[in-house]
Amino acid sequence: MINYKRSIFVVHNKRILMNWQQLLSSKRFGMEKYHDDKHHDRTDFQRDYDRLIFSSPFRRLQNKTQVFPLPGSIFVHNRLTHSIEVSSVGRSLGVIIGKELRKKYPQSSADFEEISSIVAAGCLAHDLGNPPFGHSGETAITSFFAEGKGQHLEAQVREEGGRWEDFTNFEGNANSIRLLIHQFNGRRPGGFVMTYSMLASIAKYPYSAIAANGKGKFGFFQSEEDSFKKIANELGMICLNQSPLQYARHPLVYLVEAADDICYKIMDIEDAHKLGLLSTEQTVTLFLNFFDEERQRKMRHTMEMVTDINEQIAYLRSCVIGLLVDECASVFVRNEELILNGTFEGALIKHISEIPLKANEEATEISYKKIYKTKDVVDIELAGHRIIGFLLDTFITAIQKPNAAYSKLILSRVPEQFNVGAGSTYEKILSILDFVSGMTDVYALDLYRKITGMSLPTV
């Protein structure tokens, strides 16, 4: 990971500070020449949110695994419900921060009141680029190129000037940015045409795969590097290095990240309780541990007002989320200057006060032992690895020999929006990754079965 403290630019012995007025820009990527300062009934940031809600990639998240297998008799979270909940928490964080910044800078013309809308939209979009089958999908793609059948393509990609590291460290976050700004066939320039600030708010790792030093986390593919540079420079994000390209985070990234950190673990624990992986006693203890003894006594008293166990757990979960929202917002406000000069290190949730910090660490440890390594979760990872590996091998082989009879049949299954006939090997591979990563779990499994002959269409 980049050491921001060492890399920071210094001018006249003073660190550069990003400024809020520039950071909060409603300019739309791909429609810059149409930008104006008119006030509409809905702000541009609110329109970002609505545009995402009604988009196909967002709807597809309902059939993408979050952690547990998609629902049977018990409904658990999928990527869609997770993203909606993260957005709700992100909006709350944004409201608090917006009010605090307005109090601190009462004369500023920055749109502090719109921070909540920017963060809410960023939270909706943060998982759009994740492939099917949860995080195992990212691992499957990485493995295919790093140690699987895709290894032989490295020399050709590099020889043509492509960045091989984009594939061997495939990152859903970078893919989300590509999905939002890339001009797919038949689509308008600018992709979703989102505001600059919203796009920057989801770049958790604002640097290229080369700058990641093999650690697998980066914010944009080579294909989107110039576009991201344009966005970052317009917003006044601090450039830490030109080659390989590295930026300090946009401040609102910390709020999107915090909302995700708050939700995923807490909601996974609630799901695990519903599935019987954690006992009621274990779950109650995990949640109560976030509070001091006096607050715990009051919460136990409130719990006794209802007898439904799931309602009791839901009450505790809401209390924990509310606490963590306040804690993370407080960390952000206290460290605003460090965030603005790019020297704040780590996620907000890593800097909360002692009692909830210890409880969060304990919840993390229990989650890995009791949730993320359970048989059903591992089975999904195994299936996802097999299915994604097969689909990548099949379609990438086809684009290498597009005139072969079987290749023509295979490529006929790829929608026209994906440019499988691109000029370079790098771009062709990206087109297949666009196709495969956009699949739902159900679609990927169905296509796998049909191509392998395990399933045939009914007459």
TATATA-V265146 format. One record per residue. N is the residue number from 1. RES is the residue in three letters. SS is DSSP state (@ for helix, = for strand, . for the rest). OMEGA is omega in radians with two decimals (999 if undefined). Layout:
BEGIN
<<N | RES | SS | OMEGA> <N | RES | SS | OMEGA>>
END
This chain:
BEGIN
<<1 | MET | . | -3.10> <2 | ILE | . | 3.01> <3 | ASN | . | -3.08> <4 | TYR | @ | -3.06> <5 | LYS | @ | -3.11> <6 | ARG | @ | -2.99> <7 | SER | @ | -2.98> <8 | ILE | . | 3.07> <9 | PHE | . | 3.10> <10 | VAL | = | 3.12> <11 | VAL | = | -3.13> <12 | HIS | . | 3.10> <13 | ASN | . | 3.08> <14 | LYS | = | 3.10> <15 | ARG | = | 3.10> <16 | ILE | . | 3.04> <17 | LEU | . | 2.96> <18 | MET | . | -3.12> <19 | ASN | . | -3.00> <20 | TRP | @ | -3.10> <21 | GLN | @ | 3.12> <22 | GLN | @ | -3.10> <23 | LEU | @ | -3.10> <24 | LEU | . | -3.06> <25 | SER | . | 3.11> <26 | SER | . | 3.10> <27 | LYS | . | -3.08> <28 | ARG | = | -3.14> <29 | PHE | . | -3.13> <30 | GLY | . | 3.13> <31 | MET | . | -3.08> <32 | GLU | @ | -3.07> <33 | LYS | @ | 3.12> <34 | TYR | @ | -3.08> <35 | HIS | . | 3.06> <36 | ASP | . | -3.11> <37 | ASP | . | 3.12> <38 | LYS | . | 3.10> <39 | HIS | . | -3.14> <40 | HIS | . | 3.13> <41 | ASP | . | 3.02> <42 | ARG | . | 3.09> <43 | THR | . | 3.12> <44 | ASP | @ | -3.13> <45 | PHE | @ | 3.05> <46 | GLN | @ | 3.09> <47 | ARG | @ | 3.01> <48 | ASP | @ | -3.12> <49 | TYR | @ | -3.10> <50 | ASP | @ | -3.14> <51 | ARG | @ | 3.12> <52 | LEU | @ | -3.12> <53 | ILE | @ | -3.07> <54 | PHE | . | -3.07> <55 | SER | . | 3.11> <56 | SER | @ | 3.13> <57 | PRO | @ | 3.12> <58 | PHE | @ | 3.12> <59 | ARG | @ | -3.10> <60 | ARG | @ | 3.14> <61 | LEU | @ | -3.14> <62 | GLN | @ | 3.11> <63 | ASN | @ | 3.02> <64 | LYS | . | -3.09> <65 | THR | = | 2.95> <66 | GLN | . | 3.05> <67 | VAL | . | -3.07> <68 | PHE | . | 3.07> <69 | PRO | . | -3.11> <70 | LEU | . | -2.81> <71 | PRO | . | 2.94> <72 | GLY | . | 3.13> <73 | SER | . | 3.14> <74 | ILE | . | -3.10> <75 | PHE | . | 3.08> <76 | VAL | . | -3.07> <77 | HIS | . | 2.93> <78 | ASN | = | -3.10> <79 | ARG | @ | -3.12> <80 | LEU | @ | -3.12> <81 | THR | @ | 3.08> <82 | HIS | @ | -3.09> <83 | SER | @ | 3.11> <84 | ILE | @ | 3.14> <85 | GLU | @ | 3.09> <86 | VAL | @ | 3.13> <87 | SER | @ | 3.11> <88 | SER | @ | 3.12> <89 | VAL | @ | 3.12> <90 | GLY | @ | 3.10> <91 | ARG | @ | 3.13> <92 | SER | @ | 3.09> <93 | LEU | @ | -3.12> <94 | GLY | @ | 3.11> <95 | VAL | @ | -3.13> <96 | ILE | @ | -3.10> <97 | ILE | @ | 3.13> <98 | GLY | @ | 3.12> <99 | LYS | @ | -3.13> <100 | GLU | @ | 3.14> <101 | LEU | @ | 3.09> <102 | ARG | @ | 3.09> <103 | LYS | @ | -3.10> <104 | LYS | @ | -3.11> <105 | TYR | . | -3.04> <106 | PRO | . | -3.10> <107 | GLN | . | -3.07> <108 | SER | . | 3.07> <109 | SER | . | 3.12> <110 | ALA | . | -3.12> <111 | ASP | . | -3.13> <112 | PHE | @ | -3.12> <113 | GLU | @ | -3.13> <114 | GLU | @ | 3.13> <115 | ILE | @ | -3.13> <116 | SER | @ | 3.14> <117 | SER | @ | 3.12> <118 | ILE | @ | -3.10> <119 | VAL | @ | 3.12> <120 | ALA | @ | 3.11> <121 | ALA | @ | 3.10> <122 | GLY | @ | 3.13> <123 | CYS | @ | 3.07> <124 | LEU | @ | -3.01> <125 | ALA | @ | -2.91> <126 | HIS | . | -3.13> <127 | ASP | . | -3.06> <128 | LEU | . | -3.07> <129 | GLY | . | -3.12> <130 | ASN | . | 3.13> <131 | PRO | . | 3.11> <132 | PRO | . | 3.07> <133 | PHE | . | 3.03> <134 | GLY | . | -3.11> <135 | HIS | @ | 3.09> <136 | SER | @ | 3.09> <137 | GLY | @ | 3.08> <138 | GLU | @ | -3.14> <139 | THR | @ | -3.13> <140 | ALA | @ | 3.12> <141 | ILE | @ | 3.11> <142 | THR | @ | -3.10> <143 | SER | @ | -3.13> <144 | PHE | @ | -3.11> <145 | PHE | @ | -3.06> <146 | ALA | @ | -3.05> <147 | GLU | . | -3.10> <148 | GLY | . | -3.04> <149 | LYS | @ | -3.13> <150 | GLY | @ | -3.07> <151 | GLN | @ | -3.04> <152 | HIS | @ | -3.11> <153 | LEU | @ | -3.03> <154 | GLU | @ | -3.07> <155 | ALA | @ | -3.12> <156 | GLN | @ | 3.13> <157 | VAL | @ | -3.12> <158 | ARG | @ | -3.12> <159 | GLU | @ | -3.13> <160 | GLU | . | 3.10> <161 | GLY | . | 3.13> <162 | GLY | . | -3.14> <163 | ARG | . | -3.09> <164 | TRP | . | -3.11> <165 | GLU | @ | 3.08> <166 | ASP | @ | -3.11> <167 | PHE | @ | -3.09> <168 | THR | @ | 3.04> <169 | ASN | . | -3.01> <170 | PHE | . | -3.02> <171 | GLU | . | -3.13> <172 | GLY | @ | 3.14> <173 | ASN | @ | 3.09> <174 | ALA | @ | -3.14> <175 | ASN | @ | 3.07> <176 | SER | @ | 3.13> <177 | ILE | @ | 3.09> <178 | ARG | @ | -3.12> <179 | LEU | @ | -3.07> <180 | LEU | @ | -3.03> <181 | ILE | @ | -3.09> <182 | HIS | . | 3.08> <183 | GLN | . | 3.10> <184 | PHE | . | -3.12> <185 | ASN | . | 3.10> <186 | GLY | . | -3.11> <187 | ARG | . | -3.10> <188 | ARG | . | 3.08> <189 | PRO | . | 3.13> <190 | GLY | . | 3.10> <191 | GLY | . | 3.12> <192 | PHE | . | -3.14> <193 | VAL | . | -3.13> <194 | MET | . | 3.11> <195 | THR | = | -3.14> <196 | TYR | @ | -3.06> <197 | SER | @ | 3.12> <198 | MET | @ | 3.13> <199 | LEU | @ | -3.14> <200 | ALA | @ | -3.06> <201 | SER | @ | 3.14> <202 | ILE | . | -3.12> <203 | ALA | . | -3.12> <204 | LYS | . | -3.08> <205 | TYR | . | -2.98> <206 | PRO | . | 3.11> <207 | TYR | = | -3.06> <208 | SER | . | -3.14> <209 | ALA | . | 3.12> <210 | ILE | . | 3.13> <211 | ALA | . | -3.13> <212 | ALA | . | 3.10> <213 | ASN | . | 3.05> <214 | GLY | . | -3.10> <215 | LYS | . | 2.97> <216 | GLY | . | 3.13> <217 | LYS | . | 3.08> <218 | PHE | . | -2.93> <219 | GLY | . | -3.11> <220 | PHE | . | 3.06> <221 | PHE | . | 3.07> <222 | GLN | @ | -3.09> <223 | SER | @ | -3.13> <224 | GLU | @ | -3.04> <225 | GLU | @ | -3.13> <226 | ASP | @ | 3.12> <227 | SER | @ | 3.14> <228 | PHE | @ | 3.11> <229 | LYS | @ | 3.12> <230 | LYS | @ | 3.14> <231 | ILE | @ | -3.08> <232 | ALA | @ | -3.13> <233 | ASN | @ | 3.10> <234 | GLU | @ | -3.11> <235 | LEU | @ | -3.14> <236 | GLY | . | 3.06> <237 | MET | . | -3.06> <238 | ILE | . | 3.09> <239 | CYS | = | -3.11> <240 | LEU | = | -3.10> <241 | ASN | = | -3.13> <242 | GLN | . | -3.10> <243 | SER | . | -0.04> <244 | PRO | . | -3.02> <245 | LEU | . | -3.13> <246 | GLN | = | 3.06> <247 | TYR | = | 2.91> <248 | ALA | . | -3.11> <249 | ARG | . | 2.88> <250 | HIS | . | -3.06> <251 | PRO | . | -3.08> <252 | LEU | @ | 3.03> <253 | VAL | @ | -3.11> <254 | TYR | @ | 3.14> <255 | LEU | @ | 3.07> <256 | VAL | @ | 3.12> <257 | GLU | @ | -3.13> <258 | ALA | @ | 3.13> <259 | ALA | @ | 3.10> <260 | ASP | @ | 3.14> <261 | ASP | @ | -3.12> <262 | ILE | @ | -2.99> <263 | CYS | @ | -2.88> <264 | TYR | @ | -3.08> <265 | LYS | @ | -3.11> <266 | ILE | @ | -3.14> <267 | MET | @ | 3.08> <268 | ASP | @ | 3.10> <269 | ILE | @ | 3.11> <270 | GLU | @ | 3.08> <271 | ASP | @ | -3.13> <272 | ALA | @ | 3.09> <273 | HIS | @ | 3.13> <274 | LYS | @ | -3.12> <275 | LEU | . | 3.12> <276 | GLY | . | 3.13> <277 | LEU | . | 3.05> <278 | LEU | . | 3.11> <279 | SER | . | 3.10> <280 | THR | @ | -3.14> <281 | GLU | @ | 3.12> <282 | GLN | @ | -3.09> <283 | THR | @ | 3.11> <284 | VAL | @ | -3.13> <285 | THR | @ | 3.14> <286 | LEU | @ | -3.11> <287 | PHE | @ | -3.12> <288 | LEU | @ | -3.10> <289 | ASN | . | 3.12> <290 | PHE | . | -3.00> <291 | PHE | . | 3.07> <292 | ASP | . | -3.01> <293 | GLU | @ | -3.12> <294 | GLU | @ | 3.12> <295 | ARG | @ | 3.12> <296 | GLN | @ | 3.14> <297 | ARG | @ | 3.13> <298 | LYS | @ | -3.12> <299 | MET | @ | 3.09> <300 | ARG | @ | 3.12> <301 | HIS | @ | 3.12> <302 | THR | @ | 3.13> <303 | MET | @ | -3.08> <304 | GLU | . | 3.12> <305 | MET | . | 3.08> <306 | VAL | . | -3.14> <307 | THR | . | 3.13> <308 | ASP | . | -3.07> <309 | ILE | @ | -3.12> <310 | ASN | @ | 3.09> <311 | GLU | @ | 3.10> <312 | GLN | @ | 3.13> <313 | ILE | @ | 3.13> <314 | ALA | @ | 3.10> <315 | TYR | @ | 3.14> <316 | LEU | @ | 3.12> <317 | ARG | @ | -3.14> <318 | SER | @ | 3.10> <319 | CYS | @ | 3.14> <320 | VAL | @ | 3.14> <321 | ILE | @ | 3.11> <322 | GLY | @ | 3.11> <323 | LEU | @ | -3.09> <324 | LEU | @ | 3.05> <325 | VAL | @ | 3.14> <326 | ASP | @ | -3.13> <327 | GLU | @ | -3.10> <328 | CYS | @ | 3.09> <329 | ALA | @ | 3.13> <330 | SER | @ | 3.10> <331 | VAL | @ | -3.13> <332 | PHE | @ | -3.10> <333 | VAL | @ | -3.13> <334 | ARG | @ | -3.03> <335 | ASN | . | -3.06> <336 | GLU | @ | -3.09> <337 | GLU | @ | 3.09> <338 | LEU | @ | 3.11> <339 | ILE | @ | -3.12> <340 | LEU | @ | 3.08> <341 | ASN | . | 2.99> <342 | GLY | . | -3.09> <343 | THR | . | 3.08> <344 | PHE | . | -3.06> <345 | GLU | . | 3.08> <346 | GLY | . | 3.11> <347 | ALA | . | 3.13> <348 | LEU | @ | -3.05> <349 | ILE | @ | 3.10> <350 | LYS | @ | -3.07> <351 | HIS | @ | -3.14> <352 | ILE | . | -3.05> <353 | SER | . | -2.88> <354 | GLU | @ | -3.05> <355 | ILE | @ | 3.11> <356 | PRO | @ | 3.10> <357 | LEU | @ | 3.13> <358 | LYS | @ | 3.13> <359 | ALA | @ | 3.13> <360 | ASN | @ | 3.09> <361 | GLU | @ | 3.10> <362 | GLU | @ | 3.11> <363 | ALA | @ | 3.10> <364 | THR | @ | -3.13> <365 | GLU | @ | 3.12> <366 | ILE | @ | -3.12> <367 | SER | @ | 3.13> <368 | TYR | @ | -3.10> <369 | LYS | @ | -2.97> <370 | LYS | @ | -3.04> <371 | ILE | . | -2.95> <372 | TYR | . | 3.13> <373 | LYS | . | 3.12> <374 | THR | . | -3.06> <375 | LYS | @ | -3.09> <376 | ASP | @ | 3.13> <377 | VAL | @ | 3.12> <378 | VAL | @ | 3.13> <379 | ASP | @ | 3.08> <380 | ILE | @ | 3.13> <381 | GLU | @ | 3.13> <382 | LEU | @ | -3.14> <383 | ALA | @ | -3.14> <384 | GLY | @ | 3.14> <385 | HIS | @ | -3.12> <386 | ARG | @ | -3.07> <387 | ILE | @ | -3.12> <388 | ILE | @ | 3.11> <389 | GLY | @ | 3.13> <390 | PHE | @ | -3.11> <391 | LEU | @ | 3.11> <392 | LEU | @ | -3.13> <393 | ASP | @ | -3.09> <394 | THR | @ | -3.05> <395 | PHE | @ | 3.11> <396 | ILE | @ | 3.03> <397 | THR | @ | -3.12> <398 | ALA | @ | -3.13> <399 | ILE | @ | 3.09> <400 | GLN | @ | 3.12> <401 | LYS | . | -2.98> <402 | PRO | . | -3.10> <403 | ASN | . | 3.09> <404 | ALA | . | -3.07> <405 | ALA | @ | -3.12> <406 | TYR | @ | 3.12> <407 | SER | @ | 3.13> <408 | LYS | @ | 3.11> <409 | LEU | @ | -3.11> <410 | ILE | @ | -3.07> <411 | LEU | @ | 3.08> <412 | SER | . | 3.11> <413 | ARG | . | -3.12> <414 | VAL | . | 3.12> <415 | PRO | . | -3.04> <416 | GLU | . | -3.12> <417 | GLN | . | -3.12> <418 | PHE | . | -2.98> <419 | ASN | . | -3.12> <420 | VAL | . | 3.11> <421 | GLY | . | -3.12> <422 | ALA | . | -3.04> <423 | GLY | . | -3.05> <424 | SER | . | 3.10> <425 | THR | @ | 3.12> <426 | TYR | @ | -3.10> <427 | GLU | @ | 3.10> <428 | LYS | @ | 3.11> <429 | ILE | @ | 3.11> <430 | LEU | @ | -3.14> <431 | SER | @ | 3.10> <432 | ILE | @ | 3.08> <433 | LEU | @ | 3.05> <434 | ASP | @ | -3.11> <435 | PHE | @ | -3.05> <436 | VAL | @ | -3.10> <437 | SER | @ | 3.12> <438 | GLY | . | -3.12> <439 | MET | . | 2.94> <440 | THR | . | 3.07> <441 | ASP | @ | -3.06> <442 | VAL | @ | -3.13> <443 | TYR | @ | -3.14> <444 | ALA | @ | 3.13> <445 | LEU | @ | -3.13> <446 | ASP | @ | 3.14> <447 | LEU | @ | 3.09> <448 | TYR | @ | -3.12> <449 | ARG | @ | -3.11> <450 | LYS | @ | -3.12> <451 | ILE | @ | -3.13> <452 | THR | @ | -3.13> <453 | GLY | . | 3.13> <454 | MET | . | 3.14> <455 | SER | . | -3.14> <456 | LEU | . | 3.11> <457 | PRO | . | 3.13> <458 | THR | . | -3.12> <459 | VAL | . | 999>>
END
